[in-house]
């Protein structure tokens, strides 16, 4: 998709401490379940949670947020137009939800959880062609991550950082738009 050295991966933005905080919140919630009892079962579950969280968090946030941009009428129109269109999107936010499945032998059902990611953009420029988003222009984005467990928010969302988006970031191949 794009060069990993210039991508905005969630696990890198969270860092080890943020990843551990998410895993701890999930394990603490699991401790309240009736089908996970005993220190050994909780320790196994905490390890499975940490592994699942690490796998779920290695995701390019720009690619993930592009799915939200695809819902904007201007982006859909630009995709259908001939040639390349440059769009300037004003202040907006994009929220995406990840639902990793975490189960252990003996659990009646997977843990009902979701990782909620929000990018609050102060503005961004996109180059859009028929094949998708060709490049991302300059802008600012505040990224936060929250956790939902069994339909309830688990703690306050964590604000990760403010990104100064580059003057231009090309995608080769372009980020696809539905």
C-alpha positions in Angstrom: 0.0 0.0 0.0 2.3 2.8 1.2 5.8 3.0 2.6 5.6 1.8 6.3 8.3 4.3 7.3 6.0 7.2 6.5 2.7 5.7 7.5 0.8 6.6 10.6 0.3 3.3 12.3 -1.9 3.2 15.4 0.5 1.0 17.4 3.3 3.4 16.9 1.1 6.4 17.9 0.0 4.5 21.1 3.4 3.3 22.0 4.0 0.4 24.4 2.4 2.1 27.4 -0.9 3.0 25.5 -1.1 -0.6 24.1 -0.6 -2.0 27.6 -3.3 0.4 29.0 -5.8 -0.9 26.5 -5.0 -4.5 27.2 -5.2 -3.9 30.9 -8.7 -2.3 30.6 -9.9 -5.3 28.7 -8.4 -7.8 31.1 -9.9 -5.9 34.0 -13.4 -6.0 32.4 -12.9 -9.7 31.7 -12.2 -10.4 35.3 -15.9 -9.6 36.0 -17.1 -12.4 33.6 -18.3 -15.6 35.2 -16.7 -17.8 32.6 -13.2 -16.5 33.3 -12.3 -17.5 36.9 -9.1 -18.2 38.7 -5.7 -16.6 38.5 -4.4 -19.0 35.8 -7.5 -18.4 33.5 -7.2 -14.6 34.0 -3.4 -14.7 33.2 -4.1 -16.7 30.1 -6.8 -14.3 29.0 -4.6 -11.3 29.7 -1.9 -12.8 27.4 -4.5 -13.5 24.7 -5.8 -9.9 25.0 -2.3 -8.4 24.7 -1.7 -10.5 21.5 -5.0 -9.6 20.0 -4.6 -5.9 20.8 -1.1 -5.9 19.2 -2.4 -7.4 16.0 -5.5 -5.1 15.9 -3.4 -2.0 16.5 -1.0 -2.4 13.6 -3.1 -0.5 11.2 -2.4 2.6 9.0 -4.8 5.2 10.4 -4.7 7.3 7.2 -5.9 4.3 5.2 -8.6 3.6 7.9 -9.8 7.2 7.9 -9.9 7.3 4.1 -12.9 4.9 4.4 -14.7 7.8 6.2 -13.7 10.3 3.5 -15.3 8.0 0.9 -18.7 8.9 2.4 -18.4 12.6 1.6 -20.4 13.6 -1.5 -17.5 15.7 -2.9 -15.1 12.7 -2.7 -17.7 10.4 -4.4 -18.2 13.0 -7.2 -14.4 13.4 -7.6 -14.1 9.7 -8.0 -16.6 9.7 -10.9 -15.0 12.7 -12.6 -12.4 12.5 -15.4 -8.9 13.2 -14.4 -7.6 14.2 -10.9 -9.6 16.4 -8.5 -8.1 18.3 -5.6 -10.5 18.6 -2.7 -10.0 20.7 0.4 -12.0 19.3 3.3 -12.6 21.7 6.2 -12.9 20.9 9.8 -14.3 17.4 10.3 -13.9 14.1 12.2 -13.9 10.5 11.1 -14.6 7.7 13.5 -13.9 4.1 12.8 -14.5 1.0 15.0 -12.3 -2.1 15.1 -13.8 -5.2 16.6 -11.1 -7.7 17.4 -12.5 -11.1 18.4 -11.0 -12.4 21.7 -11.9 -15.9 22.9 -10.3 -18.6 25.0 -11.1 -22.2 25.4 -13.9 -22.5 27.9 -15.5 -19.1 27.2 -19.1 -19.4 26.1 -18.8 -16.4 23.7 -16.1 -14.0 22.6 -15.6 -10.8 24.6 -17.8 -8.1 23.3 -15.4 -5.2 22.7 -14.6 -2.5 20.2 -11.7 -0.1 19.7 -13.1 3.3 18.6 -10.7 5.5 16.7 -11.4 9.2 16.0 -9.4 11.5 13.8 -10.4 15.2 14.3 -9.1 17.0 11.3 -8.7 20.8 11.2 -8.6 20.4 7.4 -7.0 18.3 4.8 -6.4 18.3 1.1 -7.1 15.1 -1.0 -6.2 14.3 -4.6 -8.9 11.9 -5.9 -9.0 10.0 -9.2 -11.1 7.2 -10.5 -8.8 4.7 -8.8 -9.2 6.3 -5.3 -7.2 8.7 -3.1 -4.0 9.4 -4.9 -2.4 11.7 -2.3 -3.0 13.5 1.0 -2.1 17.1 1.4 -1.1 19.2 4.4 -3.4 19.5 7.5 -3.6 18.7 11.1 -5.3 15.7 12.8 -5.9 15.0 16.5 -6.1 11.2 17.1 -7.9 9.6 20.0 -8.7 6.0 20.8 -11.5 4.7 23.1 -12.6 1.3 24.2 -16.1 -0.2 24.4 -16.6 -3.3 26.5 -20.0 -5.1 26.5 -21.6 -2.0 25.1 -20.2 0.4 27.7 -17.3 2.9 27.4 -14.3 1.6 29.4 -12.6 4.7 30.7 -12.0 8.0 28.9 -10.7 8.0 25.4 -7.0 8.5 25.2 -5.8 11.4 23.1 -2.7 10.2 21.3 -1.2 13.1 19.5 -1.7 15.9 17.0 -0.2 15.0 13.6 1.1 17.7 11.3 0.2 16.0 8.0 2.9 16.3 5.3 2.8 18.7 2.4 2.1 15.7 0.3 1.8 12.0 0.9 1.4 9.9 -2.2 -0.3 6.5 -2.1 1.0 3.8 -4.5 -1.3 2.2 -5.3 -4.0 4.8 -4.5 -6.2 4.2 -1.4 -9.3 2.5 -2.9 -12.7 4.1 -2.5 -15.9 2.0 -2.6 
